[in-house]
Amino acid sequence: MRRRGDGVGRDGRSTRRAALRPALAASVVVVLTIGAALAGCANDGAQVGPHFITPPLIRYSSVLWPVPLELIDAEPGTRVRITASLDSSRGAWTSAASYDVAGDGTVDLARDKPLFAPFTEPDSAGLFWSLRGPALGPADLAQQWMRDTNQVTLTASDGDRVVARRTFRLEGLGGTVDGRTVFTHDLAQTGAGVALPPHETHEDVPIGRFYDASSLERPSGPAVLIFDDPTPGASADFTAPLLSQFGASVFVVPMTSADGVHLSTVTDAGTVSAILDWLDALASVDARHVFVYGTGASEQLAIWAANRFPTRLHGLFAGAGPAELLCLAGSSASPVFEHGVGVPCERSPGVGTTAAPPLSVVNGPVMLTCGQVDHVFPGACAVQQELTATRAPRAGDKLLVGLGAAHAVTVPPGLPIALPEPGDGSGAGGQATEQARIAFWNAVGQLLLRAVLS
């Protein structure tokens, strides 16, 4: 995870570069809330000869924002190849880029343009998020990047000669975050009546999973209601730990999708209402700041909930999916029921022409995002623009359009997951998608920090 600071290199000069200031302005305060949970490396001190430097006291995780990173004391005028490598029990991961060494013997990865690399613009985290390795299933990806500790080694070489080497210890954010399954009887204990979805019995059944972010320092804070696939390795395994690190407790409501656009399961309004009652009753949750989050196929559920419970949900995070409720895949059945009756749904999504549900009733901020080159749901950006037009701008509102970005714009930054490969013919760029992820999570982090401090 990113940590900012004014690192001092040779001759006392600052290693913070102008290229990093926009991201710094967006999230420097946010990352102060998560330092205790991450582990990392210290500066290299008074090492002699070529070596990599970062500002002191920086901590790292596999969820990684760009940080100041330089190779110093290299031979001016040479060209070095910097290789990133990771050997794990699941296989080897590598990435590489070449750089020309400046006249002062420095390669500044945040400022200097790479050569022969999987990214085209300066990016000090580029060698991490561009790592490529074995094809893993969702559960193994979540274990690899969100729970395991990964030791990524940067090796700078001039031809066959190794110039410098440094290993970064990246810990998974999910390794210390334990959720609890919430059952029907848990909700009943709050006095909230639970209307189970159609075709369910009234037995004690799992309702969702809760991640408590409270601590001795902050016994109460915001919460985020996420609609997501409960399968191991689904997006909640990546987003819930990061939201928790931002200081927000998380409740994951299960849903599934076969095609990334239509839903395959049913949600009941009474159950969602009971979940909100349960959250309100928790001492660890600030009931004034409960947000709803849904991306991809679950965006429609998040937008539905924001409209259905406007006085109970403070804000909305959504993107990369349809806005209106779509009927279950291959049928005319609704994905949402209320009092045993299906809420009206559309058979197919509109692409820039559908009447978007109004967001004017959402009291708090609305944060929408999309990738311009989304091949899973090509109308994603048109939908987000339509949604934006349904409400007068308010403080905290944002529409983030990832120019050249692919579908997966809400994966946490730094993770080498669901990124388009260079030259794959999709028209989407890995670096553009990574930049969209940074913009999205900067915005989410800012809003949650504001709620934490309120």
Beta strands, then each sheet from edge to edge (+ up, - down):
strand 1: 51-53
strand 2: 70-72
strand 3: 79-88
strand 4: 91-100
strand 5: 107-108
strand 6: 149-158
strand 7: 161-171
strand 8: 180-183
strand 9: 206-211
strand 10: 221-228
strand 11: 249-254
strand 12: 267-268
strand 13: 285-295
strand 14: 315-319
strand 15: 336-338
strand 16: 341-342
strand 17: 366-371
strand 18: 398-402
sheet 1: 1+ 2- 5+
sheet 2: 4+ 3- 6+ 7-
sheet 3: 8+ 9- 11+ 10+ 13+ 14+ 17+ 18+
sheet 4: 12+ 15+ 16-
end
